[in-house]
């Protein structure tokens, strides 16, 4: 029992140090969120499923014509008649499932923008992409959004300007949101090469 207590205390201290150090250390750019499935340099975890999360299908291993590499992210939101919230989204968080209750934000003050590639299954799909914005005891220091964008069938590069933002603490590294009103037939979209620069 004593050994378990010491081991547990050691783990807590290590995790606490890691959480504090990630926020204190200015991360170097580029800072990838997703470059390929299980890529060593990826940061943040797509754990924050929101809204009609029961109607989301998510794959980080899609091989449907990735922008680069072997894989891309594929997301589908098709609530059909089972609409509850009327929207759905996913936050990429650090650590997983962190809604501002624990320390885990990265210091990204060196970043000037987030760039990513996205496309729709058919073109015409409406989606919004965000960074930051998680609130709570350990809130993100700022947030930014593309606003609603209409996706094309071909890959298109998007940027979120971060130049004037306080990025000293970001635990919500990336976010996708779509509404049922904007996509009454459902939506399937693809995302690739997400990174801070």
C-alpha positions in Angstrom: 0.0 0.0 0.0 2.9 2.4 0.8 4.6 1.6 -2.5 1.4 2.4 -4.4 1.0 5.7 -2.6 4.5 6.7 -3.4 4.1 5.7 -7.1 0.8 7.5 -7.3 2.4 10.7 -5.8 5.3 10.5 -8.2 2.9 10.2 -11.2 0.9 13.2 -10.0 4.1 15.2 -9.6 5.3 14.2 -13.1 2.0 15.0 -14.8 1.7 18.3 -12.9 5.2 19.3 -14.0 4.4 18.4 -17.6 1.2 20.4 -17.6 2.9 23.5 -16.2 5.9 23.1 -18.4 3.8 22.9 -21.6 2.2 26.2 -20.9 5.4 27.9 -19.7 7.6 26.8 -22.6 7.2 28.7 -25.9 6.7 26.0 -28.5 8.7 26.2 -31.7 7.0 26.5 -35.1 5.7 24.8 -37.1 3.5 23.1 -34.5 1.5 20.3 -36.0 -2.0 19.3 -34.9 -2.4 16.6 -37.6 0.1 15.7 -40.3 -0.9 12.1 -40.7 -2.4 9.4 -38.5 -0.2 8.6 -35.5 2.5 11.0 -36.7 5.0 11.5 -34.0 4.8 15.3 -34.1 1.0 15.6 -33.8 -0.4 17.6 -30.8 -3.8 17.7 -29.2 -6.4 14.9 -29.2 -9.8 14.9 -31.0 -11.6 14.0 -27.8 -14.1 16.9 -27.4 -17.2 15.7 -29.2 -20.1 18.1 -28.9 -23.7 18.7 -29.8 -25.2 15.7 -31.7 -22.1 13.7 -31.0 -24.1 10.5 -31.4 -24.4 11.3 -35.1 -20.7 11.9 -35.7 -18.4 9.4 -37.5 -14.7 10.1 -37.3 -11.7 8.5 -38.9 -8.1 9.8 -38.7 -7.1 7.0 -41.2 -9.1 7.9 -44.3 -7.4 7.1 -47.5 -9.8 9.1 -49.6 -7.4 11.2 -51.7 -5.4 12.7 -48.8 -3.9 16.2 -49.4 -0.5 14.7 -48.4 0.9 11.6 -46.8 -1.0 8.3 -46.5 -4.1 9.4 -44.5 -6.4 12.3 -43.8 -9.3 13.0 -41.4 -12.8 12.1 -42.4 -15.8 13.4 -40.5 -19.5 12.7 -41.1 -22.4 14.3 -39.3 -25.7 12.8 -40.4 -28.4 13.0 -37.6 -31.3 12.1 -39.9 -34.5 12.3 -37.9 -32.5 12.0 -34.6 -31.7 15.7 -34.3 -31.2 16.9 -30.7 -28.8 19.8 -30.5 -29.0 20.7 -34.2 -25.2 20.9 -34.5 -22.1 18.9 -33.9 -18.4 19.5 -33.5 -15.1 18.1 -32.3 -12.4 19.9 -30.3 -8.8 18.7 -30.4 -7.8 19.0 -26.8 -4.8 18.7 -24.5 -5.0 16.6 -22.5 -7.9 14.5 -23.8 -11.4 15.6 -22.7 -10.0 18.8 -21.1 -12.9 21.3 -20.9 -10.8 23.7 -18.9 -10.7 21.6 -15.7 -7.0 20.7 -15.7 -3.8 22.4 -16.8 -2.6 21.4 -20.2 -2.5 24.3 -22.5 0.5 25.0 -24.8 2.3 28.3 -25.1 1.9 29.1 -28.8 2.9 32.8 -28.8 5.3 32.3 -31.7 2.4 31.3 -34.0 1.1 33.8 -36.5 -1.5 31.6 -38.1 -3.1 28.2 -38.3 -3.2 26.6 -41.7 -5.1 23.5 -42.8 -6.6 21.9 -45.8 -10.2 20.9 -46.1 -12.8 19.7 -48.7 -16.3 18.4 -48.8 -17.5 15.0 -50.1 -19.7 16.7 -52.7 -18.9 20.5 -52.4 -21.3 23.0 -50.9 -21.0 21.7 -47.4 -20.9 24.4 -44.6 -18.4 24.2 -41.8 -16.6 26.4 -39.3 -13.1 25.9 -37.9 -11.8 27.4 -34.7 -8.8 27.5 -32.4 -8.9 28.2 -28.6 -12.2 29.2 -26.9 -12.3 26.5 -24.2 -13.5 28.0 -20.9 -13.3 26.9 -17.3 -10.9 27.1 -14.5 -8.0 26.8 -17.0 -9.5 28.7 -19.9 -7.8 29.2 -23.2 -6.1 32.6 -23.4 -7.8 33.6 -26.7 -9.8 32.2 -29.6 -10.3 32.7 -33.4 -12.5 31.3 -36.1 -12.9 31.1 -39.9 -16.6 31.8 -39.5 -18.8 29.6 -41.7 -17.1 28.5 -44.9 -18.5 26.7 -47.9 -16.3 23.7 -48.8 -15.4 22.8 -52.3 -15.1 19.2 -53.6 -11.3 19.8 -54.2 -8.8 20.4 -51.4 -8.5 24.0 -50.4 -6.0 25.7 -48.1 -7.5 27.8 -45.2 -5.8 30.1 -42.7 -6.8 31.5 -39.3 -5.0 34.7 -38.5 -3.5 34.6 -35.0 -1.2 37.6 -35.2 -3.0 39.8 -32.7 -4.0 37.1 -30.3 -2.8 36.0 -26.9 -1.7 32.4 -27.4 0.1 31.9 -24.1 -2.3 29.1 -23.1 -4.1 27.0 -25.6 -5.6 23.6 -24.7 -8.3 23.7 -27.5 -5.9 23.4 -30.4 -8.4 23.0 -33.2 -12.1 22.7 -33.7 -14.6 21.8 -36.4 -18.4 22.7 -36.1 -21.3 22.2 -38.5 -25.0 22.8 -38.1 -28.0 20.7 -39.3 -29.6 23.9 -40.5 -26.7 24.5 -42.9 -26.4 20.9 -43.9 -29.9 19.3 -43.8 -28.8 16.4 -45.9 -25.8 15.8 -43.5 -22.2 16.5 -44.1 -19.0 14.6 -44.9 -15.8 16.5 -44.9 -12.1 15.8 -45.0 -9.3 17.7 -43.2 -5.5 17.4 -43.6 -2.2 19.0 -42.6 -3.4 21.1 -39.7 -0.5 23.1 -38.1 0.4 26.4 -36.4 3.0 28.5 -38.1 
